Amino acid sequence: MIMLKPLRGALVAFALCATAAAPAFAQSGAAPSGAAPSGAALPDDDRMDHAWNDLLESEGGLLSGPQYTALNNLAFQAAVVRVCDGYSLDTEGFGKGIAGVLTSTDKDFDERQEKEYGAAVLVAFGARFGLFLAEGNGDKKDFCDAAAKLKATPGEVPLFLK
């Protein structure tokens, strides 16, 4: 099992920092896998496709498809809090969401490998968060509209926005 105590504290601290600094986050395009962060197909005119492709090529098989989807969703919602007005993050739920990605591996790690894996997952999250921030600030209206749509009708997408 991944060592969650230090990671969970870091994640909660990150979530609090992500929500405290100011206006939030934006993005209106589909997630890198082709599925929109909100679970609905959205135009992707604002996407930084080349940057996403570079990221995906560098990650290899770190996570499974569902884990990447969960990480994209978490990063999108964290970015919304930074780019869009009127949103905050359910930090407890968000921390549990990140912890879920960290602990859902079927790999058998020793202690050193667990720490490396946890760090790699957090780097993958940070890269996604940064790309969503860039996309959101590139077209704030579309991004915030996507956030409003997600909050209004999340479907089966875990919602961390308040």
C-alpha positions, -999 to +999 in steps of 0.1 A: +000+000+000+012+035-008+023+056+021-007+080+023-001+100+054+026+123+040+010+123+005-025+131+018-011+160+039+006+174+008-025+169-013-047+187+011-022+215+013-021+217-024-059+217-027-061+246-001-034+266-020-052+259-053-084+273-039-070+302-018-051+321-044-079+336-065-100+332-095-100+299-109-096+278-139-108+272-175-110+246-203-136+237-228-120+209-247-120+172-245-097+154-221-065+140-237-081+106-241-109+122-261-134+123-232-143+158-219-135+164-183-172+170-177-182+137-193-198+155-223-184+161-257-172+197-260-155+216-287-117+216-284-108+248-301-088+260-271-068+228-266-031+228-264-030+195-284+007+195-290+015+200-253-010+173-243+006+149-268+040+156-255+028+149-220+011+117-229+042+104-248+064+110-218+042+091-193+042+057-207+021+032-187+023+049-153-015+047-148-044+028-163-070+046-185-095+050-157-067+064-134-057+090-161-094+099-165-097+104-127-065+125-127-077+146-156-110+152-138-092+162-106-068+186-124-097+201-144-117+209-113-087+222-094-080+245-123-116+257-124-112+270-089-082+291-100-096+305-133-134+309-128-151+331-102-174+316-076-160+281-072-143+264-044-130+229-039-143+202-016-108+196-002-117+165+017-133+148-014-105+161-036-079+146-013-098+113-013-099+114-051-062+119-054-056+092-028-078+069-048-056+073-078-025+068-057-038+035-042-056+020-071-025+004-086-022-034-089+015-032-088+035-047-059+059-020-048+085-019-021+087+012+001+111+031-023+090+022-053+058+034-035+074+068-029+086+071-065+052+060-078+034+086-056+058+113-067+052+104-104+014+105-099+017+139-083+039+152-112+013+138-137-014+157-118+006+189-117+013+187-155-024+183-162-033+211-137-008+234-155-022+226-190-058+231-178-047+265-163-032+275-196-062+264-216-086+280-192-068+313-192-066+311-230-104+312-233-119+319-199-155+320-210-155+286-227-136+271-198-159+285-172-189+275-192-176+239-192-172+242-154-207+254-150-221+226-171-201+200-151-213+214-118-250+215-130-250+180-145-220+160-134-235+127-144-212+099-132-182+123-130-170+128-094-177+164-085-153+183-062-165+218-070-185+238-045 
